[in-house]
Amino acid sequence: ILKGGDSNVNRKANQKPFIMTDEVYGIVICSIWVVLRLNTRFYIL
């Protein structure tokens, strides 16, 4: 039963609407960091 549950969870995890690869994850982190930096600069100004 546990193996069946694990396989079902893995199956659902593999069937994601969007694929989060390391490259996409890095781009998202960089974009968020840039936005935060711009916000902090505006707050300082």
C-alpha positions as CSV (number, residue, x, y, z in Angstrom):
1,I,0.0,0.0,0.0
2,L,2.8,2.4,0.9
3,K,4.6,1.7,-2.4
4,G,1.4,2.3,-4.3
5,G,0.9,5.6,-2.5
6,D,4.5,6.7,-3.1
7,S,4.2,5.9,-6.8
8,N,0.9,7.9,-7.1
9,V,2.6,10.9,-5.4
10,N,5.6,10.7,-7.7
11,R,3.3,10.4,-10.7
12,K,1.4,13.5,-9.6
13,A,4.7,15.4,-8.9
14,N,5.9,14.5,-12.4
15,Q,2.7,15.7,-14.1
16,K,3.2,19.4,-13.3
17,P,1.5,22.0,-15.5
18,F,4.8,23.9,-15.7
19,I,8.2,22.4,-15.5
20,M,10.5,24.1,-13.0
21,T,14.0,23.4,-14.2
22,D,17.1,24.8,-12.5
23,E,17.5,27.4,-15.3
24,V,13.9,28.7,-14.9
25,Y,14.2,28.6,-11.1
26,G,17.4,30.7,-11.3
27,I,15.7,33.2,-13.7
28,V,12.8,33.6,-11.3
29,I,15.1,34.1,-8.3
30,C,17.1,36.7,-10.2
31,S,14.0,38.6,-11.4
32,I,12.6,38.6,-7.8
33,W,16.0,39.8,-6.5
34,V,16.2,42.6,-9.1
35,V,12.6,43.7,-8.2
36,L,13.5,43.7,-4.5
37,R,16.7,45.7,-5.2
38,L,14.7,48.3,-7.2
39,N,12.1,48.5,-4.4
40,T,14.8,49.1,-1.8
41,R,16.4,51.8,-4.0
42,F,13.1,53.6,-4.4
43,Y,12.5,53.3,-0.6
44,I,15.9,54.8,0.1
45,L,15.3,57.6,-2.5
